[in-house]
């Protein structure tokens, strides 16, 4: 596995790996899942679109990105960052009427405004879920920055992925033992959607994603990786509408279109 590429493990590299494991598998994924549970899958995915803006600001502060105000390239980056934040704020404050699609007509199930099969979500839960998703987004942005930095001294993407997943599993397991010590049912997983979710999150969302992101981040930088994040919202919105029967309101539809345009611009300027 990455033979000939792995340098000698040092205390500094080990601490960076510990930080990566704590930022992504522990903080980001746990808070994101909790936030999505308190709000909705579509809302959480849409709110995470502040990720490119947060990553860009962090990279700028750490001098990983350079901005020249007279450069068209830099102006496009700044405009994209402002558009991303404005879109996230608009999505939270404005909902608008429901946009009907052929597969959602006559359906009134989960909605992007927080109504699920069990009724309207509590306002406090909605607020707590929003805060959790925002914190998860910041942790995710820090992960990209630290991953890019770690790969400079440890240029072995596959080995780094294995170490992050391994350390993250140990940390998450320890936290789960404390948080769910009185709930034995939380540890029971059968051959159902819970098993599929755990396997998919572990293999695809962690293993495959960390490895691919590491390769791209090493070659093009962390900001370029996050430029594709709006694509996740578009796919989630479409699949949520078809599979989960989530209704898409006008405000969210506008944000989908704006972020699609922004993603195209980001790819072109990089």
C-alpha positions, 0 to 999 in steps of 0.5 A, a space after each residue: 500500500 503506497 510502498 515507496 511513498 510513505 515517509 517515516 512516521 513522526 510525532 508531527 505527522 501522527 498528530 496531524 492524522 489525529 487532527 484529521 480523524 477528529 475533524 472529519 469522522 468524529 466532528 463533521 460526520 456526527 454533527 452533520 448526521 444529527 443536524 440532518 436528522 433535526 432538519 432534513 436531508 435537503 436542507 442540511 446538504 444545501 446549507 453545507 454549500 457554505 463549505 467552499 466559502 469557508 475553505 477559501 477564507 481559511 486558505 486565504 488566511 493561511 496563505 494557501 490562496 492568493 488574491 489580487 483585487 485587479 485580477 479577474 481570476 481573484 474577482 471571480 473567487 470573491 464573487 463566488 464566495 459572496 454568492 455562496 454565503 448569500 445563497 445560504 442566508 437566502 435559503 434559511 430566511 426565504 422558502 417561497 411556494 412549493 415547486 411541483 414536479 411530475 413525481 411530486 404532484 399530490 404528494 405531501 410528505 417530507 418537505 424542505 421547510 422541515 415537515 416530515 412524516 411525523 409532523 412539523 419540526 420543533 423550532 428549537 430542534 430546527 435551530 439546533 440542527 442548523 447550528 450543528 450543520 454549520 459547525 460540521 461545515 467548518 470542521 470539514 473545511 478545516 479537514 481539507 486544509 489540514 489534509 492538503 498540508 499533511 500530504 506535503 509531508 506524508 504524500 501517500 493518499 491511500 495510507 493516509 486514508 486508512 490511518 484517518 479511518 482507523 483513528 476516526 473509528 476508534 474515536 467515534 467508538 469511544 464517544 458512542 460508548 459514552 453517549 449511548 451507554 444507556 441505549 443498547 438498541 443503538 448498537 443493534 444493526 440488522 440487515 436493513 437500511 441502518 446497516 446499508 447506511 453505516 456501510 455506505 458512509 464508511 466505504 464511500 463517504 469516508 474511504 473513497 471520498 478521503 482518498 479521491 479528495 486527497 489526490 485532487 487536493 494534492 494536485 489542485 489544492 483544497 479550494 478546488 476540491 470544495 468547488 464541486 460541493 454544490 453538485 452534491 446539493 443538486 444530486 441530493 435535491 433530485 434524489 430526495 424529491 424522487 425517493 423521499 418525496 421531499 418537496 422543493 420550495 422556490 427559494 431552494 430551487 433558486 439556490 440550486 440554479 445559482 450554485 450550479 452556475 457558481 460551480 461551473 465558474 469555479 471549475 473554469 477559473 481554476 
